[in-house]
Amino acid sequence: MNSEKTYRRVRRPRRIIGCLAVVAALVVSVAACGGGSTDEPGGIDISSGSRHVNLAAYAVPKVGFDMVIPAFRETPEGHDIGFSQSYGASGDQSRKAARGLPVDVVNFSVAPDVTRLVKAGVVDEDWEDQHPNKSVAFGSVVALVVREGNPKNIHTWDDLLKPGVEVVTPNPGSSGSAKWNLLAPYAAKSDAGKNPDAGLGYIRELVRNHIHVLPKSGREATTTFQQGQGDVLISYENEAIMLERDNAGAPASQRVEYMVPSDTFRIDNPVAVVNTSDDLAAARTFVDHLFTPPAQRLWAQAGFRPTDPAVAAQTRGDFPGDITKLTTIEDLGGWKDVDKQLFGSDGAITAVYDEEAGS
């Protein structure tokens, strides 16, 4: 996988510059979710303790960890463990950890970002077997976020290709969420990979005619959409839930609604312990806690789909939508095949973005 590649659009330069200006103006507001350390979520100090865990995660789950970590510190196992947090684009966080960022636990958007750390020798080869569900404590599905009232009448993947519809989704060169976002329509249109030409044809038209800006991470894409860019945001369902919950206090121009396409993709966001941790026992204790029913219920409250079957059943009503077909990464052959065929240096979706960068 060549996730070091950064895709840059050269067409429609004024729109791209406009987006960059918006993002630059929001540096202060997104810094906490873009790689900085935070130790007081909601004013609650989580840094104190005789032991310490450094968490490096992709940008989106901060809202969940800001609930789960204080609750963990109320348990006998976690009462004396302090935390530092760093959030950013999944690929960027993974590369930093591979280069030696002091970190004890990682939570990334996609499994290949953990695999990079296995190759670097800082995560055990059997990391997926160390916890349930291949070390996926929570996940989501791909959803579509639109402006309140759905003025462009968006309901299906086909609707994204209507003339004049502008779509916001992150840069697949840096963001794991971008890969999930593109895999959802690719799988829907290719019949889970059985007809790759049809899936790639859809992606090509989407990228060429409807994606005008490329935020770096899933959270940056959300911020871009909130500030008025685009008609549709392809996103994690949990991001959509967060945005809809914010409607009451948001100006009319920023209010949204969302829908989950009937044919969508399951998102698995793995967690792993870094074997160079100064306190492996504390790191493992925390990761173990993420799979417990109390933590699983908090993930559900934060808008993430829990992976514990019992908690998932209890909270099913919190996740509306009629999903008739839910494709998984395993249905496409697993991340090793998907990265090689679609997102690697010679991958088909990489080629689509390269075509646009050179046009």
Disulfide bonds with the S-S distance in Angstrom:
none
